[in-house]
Amino acid sequence: MKRLNDGIKWTLAAVLFAGITAGPVMAEKTTPATGKNSAVPAVPRAIPDLLPYHKFDPPKSKLFDISKLTISGDLRVRPEFRTNTAFAGNTGPKNNTFVVQQWARLGFNYSISPDVTFFFQPQYSKNWGANPGTDAVSSNATIFMRQSFMLVRNFLVPNLTIKAGRQLVVWGNHRMFGHFDWNNVGWAHDGLTANYKLNKSTTLQVGWLRSNERNCTGPSTGNCIGNNRPGGMGTPFADATDDGNVVYVRAPMKVMGAVLEPTYIWHDGGTGGAMNAPRPGNQSRHTIGGRGVKKFAAGGARVDVTLEGYYQFGEIGMGGATSAGNRNMDIEAFAFHIDGGVTLPVPMQPRLSAEFNTASGNKGDGKWRSFDQLYPTNHIHFGYMDRMSWKNMNHLAFGLQMRPQAQSHFEVTGHIFQRQEATDGVYHAGQAQFISAADGGSATNVGEEVDVVYTHFFTPGNHVAWQIGGGVFLPGEVMDNWRGGNAGEQSWGYTQLWVNF
């Protein structure tokens, strides 16, 4: 199994990169010919040297055209509070917290030609009062690179577009891949993706994302494959073989008025050695499934229905760390979602909605049954207070959404949470376990939540918006068992101002 998976991974990666190296030359300058032999002087940086390194004065490029450059930007400031942060109950004080988060982004998009685009987006991410701080979840730096990629359209053949570099990967309703912009950093991925438009209704999407490079776990200076070794030149890396990769194939299509998105995903590696980590290390996991959406009119009302589900199989290998837990087992996991809504043809366009989510958890039967949700935007799915993820759960929700004015939106949603298996823990929106199976006892009722959010848009095109929201979480028996009695309710609220151009 391991050899087959490695073969699939590197074959797909080789095909994608072979396509890049075989691509057409985008500039007028060509490799010089000598007429005597095939040897030509080496280009110092291994690419056509259209802009040579300067010895004193920086070069002035004749290739740059200011009309081909566009700049975009985002700025958000959000004060947020939470009471009874740890559901302390009878075990300690019910601590409260208050924080102000801010991020700002500038995107630089330069079109070298109609088919070739360069995009670079740095981001400043900060908690007010933390300087320099480690408030950027995926980076210890306050300023970091969120996106940086090259995009080539009609690559080798018409209708084939490739994107190489750090990029966002967003699918459907964000249940497996999303940008996670509620977070002060969000998700971004390093890799190579391609879209090929087969016809007017079907697109083939493939991608290879590199989630962990274990050869670079040592000091940050030098070459991470060669000289950059924690113990010097003669010492190999301790974690050099546990790389992380994601390979996927999707085919979004429209069939008889419905949107279908069949999907296959394979990934290995993970976020850590522990088995209850969001993605356990040293695994080979296959995911098959997809999403379907249908919208139609019924008696003047608008009806929408969404189905999404996945089945996972594979294996988890032995773990080197003592905290890795029991290993060397098969994977069998699943997740399923259904939601529906009816928008009534009356003032304020009220939409009544209901949804059900379920995801498998471990039963203690020697197989790993905990679903792996990869890189979602969970904040928009399982309660805005972020107490649950699509993992060992049953979730039922009812909502009302409406437009009080053309430039505003209001919603109220109620949630009921349960864990599917009492032999597995409770996982928060970041997918890490925060209540173990033993601490939850034999109960399955996690709790209930009610959320209210109001949004107001100030300018045409929705470039400036203000939002205020809050929620209350009423803990169930699982949390009471965890905290040795009445865990106590948790309240949460925020307001945010957002500008983009």
ROMI-106505 format. One record per residue: x, y, z of N, C-alpha, C, O in turn. Coordinates in pm, whole numbers, plus 50000, padded with zeros to 5 digits. Example, Ala and Ser with C-alpha at 12.3 -4.5 7.8 and 13.67 -1.06 7.14 Angstrom:
% ROMI-106505
513194943150780512304955050780513204967050780514244966850846;512854977550708513674989450714512905000350787513415011450804;
This chain:
% ROMI-106505
500834987950000500005000050000500865012650000500615022049925;501915012750088502775024550098503485027249966503555038749922;504015016549900504695018649772503735023749666504095032449586;502515018349664501525022849566501195037549587501145045249491;500985041549713500665055549742501795064749703501575075249644;503035060749737504185069049699504315070049548504665080549494;504015059049480504105059249334503095068749273503415076249181;501855068449325500815077549277501215091949301501085100449213;501715094749422502065108349460503135114049369502965124849311;504235106949355505365112649280505135112049130505695120249057;504325102649081503995102648939503185114948903503455121448802;502165118148985501365130148959502205142748969502065151948888;503075143249070503915155049085504855156548966505065167648918;505425145348919506345145948805505645150448679506205158048601;504415145648658503665149648539503365164548541503515171348439;502955169748657502645183948667503875192448643503805202348569;505005188848703506205196948686506825195048548507445204248495;506665183348489507155181448353506425190448257507005195448161;505125192648282504365201848198504905215948205504945222948104;505325220148326505865233748340507155235248261507335244948188;508055225448277509355226748210509225225648059510105230247987;508155219448010507965218147866507175229547807506865229447688;506845239447889505985250347844506645259147741507865258747726;505865267147667506395275947565507185287247627506905291347739;508155292447555508955303647600508105316147595507485319047492;508065323647704507185335147713507875348247673507205358447659;509205347947653509925360247620510555358947482510655348047426;510995370247429511565370347296512985364847295513425358947195;513705366647405515095362447408515185347247407514445340747480;516075341447327516235327047317517655323147355518545331647361;517845310347381519185305347413520105307147292519745303047182;521275313047310522145315547195522715302547137522985293147211;522905302247008523515290846940524915294646894525125305746846;525865285646909527245288646873527595284446732528515290046672;526895274646678527225269546546528365259646548528675253546445;529015257846663530145248646672529835236846762530195225546729;529165239146873528795228146960527545231947038527065243247030;527025222447112525775224847182525975231147320524995234047389;527215233247361527475238947493527275254147489527825260947403;526505259247580526275273647590526625277947732526585269647823;526975290647753527305295247888526135293247983524985295747948;526435288748102525385286548201524785299848246525505309548267;523475300048260522795311748313522915310948465522465301048524;523495320948531523775319748675522575316148760522715308848858;521385320948725520235317748808519295307848740518145306348781;519765301148638519075289848575517775293648507516915285048487;517605306348471516455310548392516945320748290518045326048307;516195323648184516615333948088516905347048161516085351948238;518065352548137518575363848214518125376948152518955385048111;516795379048145516285391348083516575403448171516785414448119;516595401548301516915412448394518145408148472518015402348580;519335411048421520565406448488520745413248623520255424348646;521435406248712521755412048842522605424548822523535424548742;522275435148895523015447648879524275447348964524305441349072;525325453848915526575454948990526605467449077527295467749179;525855477749038525805489849119524425496149111523715496649212;524045501048993522735507148977521685496448946521935487848862;520515496849012519455487248979519015488848834518965500048784;518705477948764518295478748623516925485048609516075483948697;516705491548499515405496948464514825488148355515305488048241;513775480748390513245470848297512365477248191511485485348223;512585473748066511725478047957510455469447952509515472547879;510445458648030509305449648025508155454448113507005450348093;508435463248211507405467248306506475477648245506915487248182;505165475448265504145484548216503165486848331502475477548372;503115499148383502295502148499500815499148476500085496448571;500375499748351498975497048322498595482448343497415479048351;499615473648351499355459448372499345455648520499115444048554;499585465348608499625462748751498335467248818497895478548800;497735458448896496575461948978496905458649123497605448849151;496405466849215496655465149358495315463749429494405471749408;495205453749512493995451549592494365451949740495535450449775;493375453849824493665454649967492485450750053491325451850012;492785446150174491795442750275492295447750410493485447050440;491385452750491491705456750628490525453150716489385456550685;490805446350828489755442550921490225444651064491365441151098;489375450151148489625451651291488445445551365487295448751335;488725436551463487645429351531487915428151682488765420251721;487215435651765487195432851910486295420651937485255419051874;486715412252031485985399752058486145396052204487215397652262;485065391152266485145386752405484525372952420483735368652336;484895366152529484325353052562484335351552713485345354552778;483235347052769483155344552913483245329652940482925321352855;483685326353062483795312253104484545304252998484045294252946;485755308652968486495303452853486755288452860486795281752757;486935282952981487265268852995486105260553049486305249153089;484885266353051483735259353110484145253853248484005241953275;484655262853334485335258553456484445250653550484925241453616;483175253953558482275246453646482715246853790482985257553845;482795234853853483175234153994484675232554015485135230754128;485455233253905486885230253916487755242553923488965241153946;487215254653905488065266353909487305278753867486105278153842;488015290253859487355302853822486905302753676487545296753590;485795309453650485255310353515485885322453444485285333153435;487095320353394487865331353337487195337153213486545330053137;487375350253194486875357253077488065362352996489175363453048;487815365452870488895370552786488355381052691487185380752653;489235390452653488905400852557490135403352472491245404852525;489965403852339491085405752249490625414052130489455413552091;491555421752072491285429151948492235423951841493455425151854;491675418251736492465412851626492405422251506491405428851481;493505422551433493565430851312494415423951208495465418251239;493965424551084494855421050974494675430750859493605436550839;495765432350782495755440750663496515433550553497575427750579;495985433850432496595427150317496695436650199495815444950177;497765435250124497895441949996498225431449891499155423549909;497475431249783497705421749676498225428949552497635438649506;499345424049498499955429849378499815419949263500405409149265;499025423649163498735414949050499295421248923498885432148883;500255414348860500865419648738500665409648625501055398048635;500035414348516499775405748400500895407548299500935417448227;501795398048293502905398548199502375397848056502905404347966;501335389948038500635388847910499215384647943498925381848059;498305384147846496945379747877496875366047942495905362948011;497875357647919497855344047971498775341748090498755330948148;499585351548127500565349548235500395360348340500455372248310;500175356148466499935365448575500835362048693501045350448725;501345372448757502125371248880501335377948992500865389148976;501185371049107500425376549218501195374549348501715363749376;501255385349426501965385049555501115392449657500695403749632;500865385949774500015391949876500625390150015500455379650077;501335400350065501785399950204500635403550298499685410150257;500745399150422499705402050521500345405950654501315399950699;499765416150715500115420350850499015415150942497845418350922;499375407151043498395401051131498805403651275499955401151313;497875408651355498275413451487497125412651586495965414851551;497465409351710496585411751823497025424651889498205426251921;496125433751911496495446451972497155444052108496635436852193;498315450452126499045449152251500105438452250500905437752344;500145430052149501175419652138502235424252040501945425951922;503455426352087504505431652001505845425552038506325428152148;506495417251951505945413451821504895402551833503985401651750;505005394151938503955384251962503985372851862504685373351761;503205362851892503045351351802501575349751769501055338551766;500905361051744499465360551724499085355051587497935351051567;500025354651492499735348551363499835333451381500915328151407;498725326551366498655312451403499675304051328500315295451389;499845306351198500735297851119502105304051100502895299051020;502405314851170503695321451153504015329251278503145335651336;505295328751321505715336651435505975351151396506255359451483;505885354351269506125367851222504795375351212503765369451179;504835388451242503645396651228503335399151081502165400151044;504365400250998504185401950853504695389250784505815384850809;503875383550699504225370950633503565370550496502755379150462;503915360550418503385359050283502125350450287502185338750326;501005356050247499765348350242499595341550107499215329850102;499875348549998499825342649865501005347649782501425359149794;501515338949698502585342649606502645331749499503165320949523;502105334649381502035324249278502135330149139501925342049118;502465321449045502375324548903501205316648844501005304948879;500455322848757499315316448693499485317348542499705328148488;499375305948475499535305348330498285299248269497935287748299;497605306848185496405301948115496805295847981497855299147926;495955287147930496195280547800497605274547797498335276347700;497965267647902499305261947917499415249147834498745239247863;500255249447731500475238247639499275235547548499445233547428;498075235647606496855233247528495825243547568495905248947678;494855246547483493805256247519493005251347641492795239447660;492565261047723491675258747837492345252147957491655248448052;493665250447953494385244948068495085256348141495895263548083;494755258048271495345268548354496075262048470495535253248537;497315266448494498075261248607498435272748701498575284148659;498555269348827498935279048929499995272549017499765261749071;501145278949032502255273449109502705283549213502955295149182;502805279049339503245287649447502285287049564501455277949572;502395296649655501485297349770500155303249726500125313849664;499065296349758497765299949702496645295549796496855287749889;495435300649768494245296249840493595284849762493555284949639;493075274949835492315263949775490955263849844490865260749963;489905267249771488565268749828487595260549745487495262349624;486875251549810485905242949742484515245149800484335245749921;483535246449712482135246149752481835254549873482085266649874;481285248249976480925255050100481995253950208481685255250326;483245251650169484395252150261484445240650360485125241850462;483765229750336483765219050436485035210550434485355204250535;485765210250323487035203150318488215212550290489305210650344;488005222550207489015232750180488345246450180487385248650107;488865255750261488355269250265489465279150295490585275050327;489165292050286490195302050315490285305250463491295310750507;489245301950543489245303550689489565318050726490395320550813;488905327450662489205341550684488695346850817489045357950855;487875339250890487525343551024488785344051111488945353151194;489655334551093490925334251164491775346351127491605352051019;492675350251214493495362051187494585359551085495295368851046;494735347051040495695343650936495005336650820495155340950705;494255326150848493575318550743494465307750684495645306750717;493865299650597494605288750531495245293650401494625301150326;496455289450375497105290950245497945278450223498385272150319;498165274750097498815262150065499935264349963499795272149869;501035257249984502135257149888501935245349794501745234049839;501965247849664501785236549574501545240649430501775252049391;501075231049354500825232449211499435227249182499135215649211;498575235549125497205231749092496935234748946497575243348885;495975227548889495635229348747494135227648727493515218948789;493575235848641492175235048600492115233348449492725241148376;491385223348403491215221148260489725220948228488995212248276;489275230348149487855231448115487555221648002487925223847887;486865210748037486555200447939485505205047841485615202547721;484465211847892483405217347808482705228347889483205232447993;481575233047841480895244147907480405240648047480215249548130;480195227948074479595224048201480525216348294480145213748408;481725212548251482595204048331484025209248332484565212948228;484625209548450486025213448467486745202548544486245197748645;487925198748497488755189048567489805196648647490535204948593;489885193848777490825200648866491745190348931491275180248984;493035192748927494015184148994494975193049070495165204649036;495585187449174496505195449252497425187049339497085175949379;498595192649366499535186949461499925198049558500505208049516;499625196349687499935206049791500935199949886500825188349925;501925208049925502955203450018502665209550154502845221550175;502205201250247501765206450378502875206250482502855214550573;503835197050472504935196250568506215192250495506215182650418;507295199550518508605195950465509525193450583510085202750640;509675180750619510395177150741511905178650728512605178550829;512425179950605513865181950589514305195550640515495197750660;513365204650662513695218450701513305221250845512905232350877;513415211150932513035213251071514175218651154513975221751272;515375219951096516525225151170516615240151162515615246851136;517815245851183517995260351177517605265851042517585258550943;517295278551037516745284650916517795289650819517445294950714;519075288050850520125292950762520645281750674520635270150713;521085285350555521685275550466520675267550387519495271050380;521155256850328520355248050244519745237250331520465229650396;518395236250332517755226950424517945212350384517695203450465;518355209650261518625195850221520095192350241520425180950273;520985202250222522415199550229523025202750363523115194150450;523455215350379524245219050495523445222150619523995222250729;522165224550605521365229050719520945217150805519815212250794;521845212550891521545201150978521785205251122522795211551153;520845201751209520955206351347522275202751414522795210451495;522825191151381524045186851447525285188351362526325182751395;525185195751254526335197451167526235188751043525225182151021;527305188950961527275182150831527085167150844526495160950756;527575161250950527525146650957526295141151024526155128951037;525385149751069524205145251143522965146051057522625157051012;522265135151031521045135750949519895141751027519945142951150;518855145550957517665150951022516945139851097516865128451051;516425143351214515715133451293514325130451237513785119751263;513745139851161512365138451116512295140150964511315145650913;513305135450891513445138750750512495131050659512345134750543;511865120350708511065112050619509575114150633508795108450556;509145122150730507715123750755507185136350688506685145350755;507305137050555506785148450480505265147650472504675137050496;504645158950438503195159250423502805163550283503325173450232;501905156250220501445159150085499945157150075499365148750143;499325165049989497925163449954497825163049801498325172049734;497205152849747496965151649604495465150049584494835141949652;494885157649490493445156849470493075157349323493835162349239;491905151949293491295152649160489815155649181489135148449254;489315166149115487895169749123487365172348983488125175248891;486055171148968485435173848838484095180948859483045174748840;484105193848899482845201248913482095201648780482695204048675;480785199448786479995198848662478555202748690478105202448805;477845206448586476415209348595475665198748517475935196448399;474725192148583473945181348523472485183648555472085183048671;471685186148454470235187748469469895198348574469015196248658;470575209448570470305220348661470895219048800470695227748884;471625208248826472265206148955473785207548941474345204748835;474435212049046475895212749052476415200449124476015197749237;477295192749059477895180749117479405182649122480005188049030;480015178149232481455179749251482075166749301482445165949418;482195156349216482875144049260484345146849290484995154549219;484865140449397486185143949449486935131549496486355122449555;488245131549469489165121649528490335129349589490895138249526;490705125849714491815132149783492695121249844492195111449900;494005123049833494935114449905495895123349982496385133149927;496165119950107497165127550181497875118650281497345108550327;499105122850314499915116050414500445126550511499975137850512;501425122850591501955132550686500885137150782499885130250801;501085148650843500095153550936500605165151017501665170750989;499835168851119500175180351202500985176351325501495185151395;501105163451354501855159451472501765144551494501045137451424;502505139851595502555125551621501335120251694500995108551679;500675128751772499565123951853498405119351766498105125451663;497755108551808496635103351729495435112651730494655112551635;495265120751835494115129851840494455143551782493705153051802;495585144751711495905157151640494925158751524494325148951480;494755171151472493845172851357494155163551241493235158251178;495425161351213495835151851110497005143751164498135148651161;496795131451212497895123451266498985121251163498705119551044;500235121251208501355119051116501465104551073500825095651129;502285102350972502605088950920501335081150884501135069850929;500495087350802499285080750757499205081350605499835089850541;498435072450549498105072850407496585071650399496025060850417;495915083050370494455083750379493865087450244494265097350183;492915079650197492185082150074490785087050109490145081650199;490315097150038488985102650059488245103049927488745108749829;487065097149922486235097649802484855102949843484375100249953;484245110349752482925115949781482675128149697483115128749582;481975137949752481705150049676480535157749731480045155249842;480085167149650479045176449691478055178149576478445177749459;476775180049611475745182649512474815193649559474445193949677;474425202749468473565214049502472465215149397472735214349277;471225217049442470095218749351469245230349402468905230949520;468905239749312468025250949344466865251149246467045248649127;465645254049297464485254049208463385262449271463425265649390;462405266149190461265274049236460095264749268459885254549202;459335268649372458175260649412457105270049467457235275149578;456055272249388454965280649431455365294949462454815301049554;456305300349388456775313949412457945314749507458655324849509;458175304449588459305304249679460525298249609460395291349508;461715300949664462955295149613463445284549711463545287149831;463745272749659464175261549742465605257849705465945257149587;466445255349805467815250849781468115238849869467725238449986;468805228949813469185216749884470635213649854471055214149739;471415210249957472815206749941473095193550012472705191550127;473785184649943474265172049999475775171649984476315175649881;476475166850088477915165250079478335153850170477905153050285;479175144950118479585133550199480875127550149481215128750031;481605120850240482895114950205483115102050285482635100450397;483855092950223484295080650289485815080250282486405083150178;486445076650394487905076450402488395062450436487815055450518;489495058450370490125045650399491625047050379492095056550317;492385037650433493845037950425494445031650547493885022150603;495605037050590496275031250705497105041850777497575051450716;497285039850906498155048250989499305039651036499095029251099;500525043951005501705036151040502145038751183501525046351257;503235032251221503765033451356504235047651382504725054351291;504085052351505504545065651545505815064851626505955055951711;506735074051601508005073851672507905079651812508655075651901;506995089251832506905096051962506095087752061505165080552022;506445088752187505695081252289504275086352303503395079252350;504045098852260502695104552269501825100652150500675104852140;502385092652060501655089351938500465080251963499535080051883;500475072752072499355064052101499415051352017500425048651951;498335043452021498285031051944498315034051795497615042951747;499125026551722499335029051580499165016251501498715005951551;499545017351373499565005951283498164999851271497934988251305;497225008151220495845003651208495225008751078495725018351018;494165002451035493435006550914492545018450945492125020551059;492255026350839491375037950851490035034550787489985029750673;488955037150859487605036350806486795047550870486475046950988;486465057850791485775069550848484825075250743484965072550624;483855083050790482895089050698482365102050756482465104550876;481805110350668481115122550711480015125450610480155122650490;478895130950659477755133750571477085146650616476985149650735;476615154450516475925167050542474715168350450474775164450333;473625173650504472465177450422471875190150479471705191350601;471555199550393470855211550438469855215750332470005212450214;468855223050375467825228050285467275241150335467255243750455;466815249250241466235262050279465115266150185465105262350068;464175273950237463075279250159463055294350177462895299350289;463225301750067463185316350069461795320850024461385318149911;461085327750111459695331350086459595344250004460405353350024;458635345149913458475357049827457705368249898456655372449851;458245372850010457625383550089458705393750123459885391050101;458335405450175459335415450211460405409850306460115401450391;461625414550288462835410450363463325396550325464315391850381;462655389850232463105377050177463555367150285464695362550280;462715363850381463135354550487463405340550432462665335450348;464475334650480464815320950443464815312350568465525315250664;464015301850568463965292150676464835280350637464685274950528;465735276250726466695265850689466815255450798466495257950915;467265243750759467555232750852468695224650794468835223550672;469515218950881470625210650833470975200050935470695201351054;471605189350885472075178450969473475174650925473745173150805;474375173051022475755168750995476095157051085475675156451200;476855147751032477345136651111478745132851062479045134250943;479575128251153480925123651118481335112951217481025113751336;482035102951167482355091251249483425094351352484235103551336;483405086551459484415087251564484945073451597484395063451551;485985072951676486615060251709485755052051805485165057351900;485695038951779484905029851861485775021251953485245013652035;487105022451940487975013952020488014999651972488274990552051;487764997451841487724983951786488964980551705488954970951629;490034988251721491274985351648491384992251514492394990651446;490364999951474490415007551349490305022451381489665026451479;490945030651296490895045051317489705050651241489725051351118;488645054551314487395058551252487115073551265486035078151228;488065081051316487885095451331488095102251195489145100751133;487095109751150487135116151018488175127351018488365134251118;488855128950905489875139350886489305149850792489085147050674;489065161850843488375172350767489315181150687488845189950615;490615179150696491625186650621491615201550656491885204950771;491315210650562491535225050583490235232850559490135240050459;489265231750647487955238050624487855252050684488775256750751;486735258650658486355270650730485215266550823484045269050793;485545260450935484515254951023483665265551090482545262751132;484175277651101483445288151172482055290551113481145294551186;481865288250985480595291250921479635279350922478535280250867;480025268250984479195256150974478605251451107477395249251115;479425249951208478975242851328478935252151448479505249351554;478245263351431478135273051539479275282951537480445279151526;478925295751547479945306151540480865306551661481885313351659;480515299251767481385299051886482495288851874483325287751964;482545281251763483675272651727483905261251827485045257951858;482835255351876482965244551973483015230651909483325220951978;482715229351779482645216151717483285216351579483325226751512;483765204751537484215202851399483535190351344482825183451417;483745187551216483125176251147483905163651183484625158051100;483755159251307484585148351359483925142851484483765150051582;483545130051482482845123851594481705132651642481695137251757;480745135051556479675144351592478385141151520478375135651409;477275144751584475975146151523475515160451551475605165151665;475035167251449474735181451462473445184551389473285181051272;472525191151458471255195351400471115210451420471365215551530;470725217751313470635232351322469385237251250468945231351151;468805248251301467665254951240467985269851236468525275351332;467625276451124467995290451112466955298851041466095293850969;467075311851062466285321950992467245332650943467985338551022;467245335050813468045345750752467115355150678466135350750616;467415368150683466565377750613467365390350579468475392450629;466765398750492467365411450451466465422750498465545426650425;466705428350618465865439450666465865451250569464855457950552;467035453750507467175463850403468015457850292468625447250308;468045464850178468825459750066470305458650101471005450150045;470795467250193472205467550227472505460950363473555463650422;471595452550412471845446250542471415431650539470665427250452;471895424050638471575409850650471505406150797472345410450876;470495397950833470305393650971470085378650973469435373050885;470645372051076470415357651089470425353551236471135359451318;469635343251267469635337051398469585321951376468785317051296;470445314651448470575300251425470675293151559471335297951651;470015281651568470105273151686470765259951652470505254351545;471605254751741472385242551716472225232751831472135236651947;472185220051797472205209151895473385200251861473485195251748;474305198051958475535190551934475565177752017475205177652134;475985166951952476245154352020477515148251964477875150751849;478185140252045479275132351988478685118851945477845113152014;479135114051833478555101651779478945089551862478125080751886;480205089151905480695077851983481205082752118482015092052124;480725076652227481215080252359482635075252382483285079352478;483125066552294484495061452304485505070652235486685067152226;485065082152186485955092052127485665105552192484635107252257;486575115052174486455127952241485625137952163484955134552065;485685150652208485025161952144486105170652081487125173452144;485885174751956486885182151880486345196051847485245197451793;487135206351880486685220051851486885223251704487315214751627;486555235751663486555239351522487925237951457488015236251335;488995238751535490345236551482490685222051465491795218851422;489755212851499489845198351482490705191451587490845179251583;491285198851680492025192551789491065188451900490035194851920;491405177851971490555172852078490685181652202491805184052248;489545186552257489615194252380488885187552496489015191952610;488125176952468487585168452574487855154052534487425149652428;488555146752618488875132852586487645123952607486665128052669;487725111752554486615102352569486375099352716485225098852761;487455097252791487305093952933486695105453012485845103153098;487115117852983486595129353057485115131753030484405136953116;484645127952911483245129952879482325119452936481105121052933;482895108652990482085097853044481335090452935481785089752821;480195084752972479405077052875478355085552805477585080252725;478315098552834477295107252776477645110852632478795109852591;476635115052556476845119452417476385133852393476785139852293;475555139552482475045153052463476115163252498476485164752615;476635170552395477685180452416477095193952458477635200552547;475995198152396475385210752434474565216952323474425211252215;474025228852351473235236452254473825250452242474455255552335;473595256652125474125269952099473115278152019472425272951932;473055291152050472225300451974473115312151932473805318052015;473085315651801473905326351746473015336751678472005333251616;473395349451690472705360551623473765369451560474725373451626;473595372751430474565381051358473825391051270472865387651202;474305403651272473755414051184474915420351107475955423451165;474715422250975475735427950888475135439550810474005438750761;475895450550800475445462250724476545466350626477705467850664;476155468050499477085472150394476855487050364475715491550352;477965494650353477865509150344477995514750203477455525450175;478695507950115478985513649984478515504249874478385492249898;478265509449754477955500549641479115490849617480275494749621;478775478449593479815468449574480275462049703481155453449701;479685466149817479995459949946481465461049985482035451650040;482095472449957483515474049988483765478050133484885476750182;482725482750202482845486250344481675479650417480525481050375;481975472350525480905465450597481175465950747482325466350792;480095465850823480165464950969479315453251013478215451050961;479835445651110479115433751155479175432951308480185436451369;478085428351366478035425951510477335412651533476355409451465;477845404951628477255391751650477595386551789478455391851858;476895376151826477135369951955476435356551966475615352951882;476775349252072476175336252091476235331852236476985337352317;475435321852267475405315652400475495300552382474765294852301;476395294252458476555279652453476105273952587476615277752692;475145264752581474625258152700475205244052706474815235552626;476125241352797476815228452798475895216952834474965218452914;476165205252773475415193252803476145184252901477085188452968;475695171952908476205162653007477675159352985478405157053082;478125159152858479535156252830480435166552898481425163052961;480085179352884480895189852945480765190053097481735192853167;479585186953148479435186153293480315175053350480955176953454;480365163553283481245152753327482715157053322483505153653411;483055164353218484425169153200484855178153315485995177453361;483945186653361484295196453463483785192753603483795201053694;483355180453620482995175853754481775182353812481685184053934;480815185953727479605192253776479065201853674479255199853554;478395212353718477805222153629478905230253560479545238553625;479115228053430480175235053357479865249853339480785257853322;478615253553343478255267653328478225271953183479025267153102;477305280753149477175285053010478325294252970478975300453055;478555294952841479585303652786478935313552690478125309652606;479275326352704478765336452612479935342352533481085342052577;479615347752417480635352452322480045363452237478865362952201;480865373352203480385383952117481535391352051482685390452094;481225398651945482245405851870481575416751786480355416851768;482395425651736481995434751629483215436751542484335436351591;483005438951414484145440851325483805450351212482665451051165;484825457751170484735466951057485695462150951486855459250980;485215461150828485985454950720485925463850596484855468550557;487085466050535487195474350414488015466550313489025460550348;487585466650187488405460850081488265468849953487265475749932;489275467849868489235474649738489975466249636490065470149519;
